[in-house]
């Protein structure tokens, strides 16, 4: 029984060490290509608004922009 516990411990520690050794290294700061983000535009996606709305306001010329 003790041999099985020791063996299981070695396998666990070995698998953790193997996973840490094979994980990719982090990308250095500033290595991101800025062209990837040029077309992005900020928009709020949450939180979900449920319930009753007493008033609502829209933006002329922007059909997808409205405020509660």
C-alpha positions, 0 to 999 in steps of 0.5 A: 500500500505504501509503495502505491502511494509513493508511486502515485506521488511520483507520477503526480509530481512528474506530470506537473513538472512535465506540464510546466516544462512544456508550456509555451513561454509568455509573449513579451510586452510590445510584441503584439501586431497593432494592425490586428486591432485597428478595426476594433471598436468599443461597445458595451456587451453587458451586463444583461438589463432585465425588467421594466424600462421607464424611458429610452433614448436613441441616437439619430443616424445610429440605429444600434445605439440606444440608452435606458 
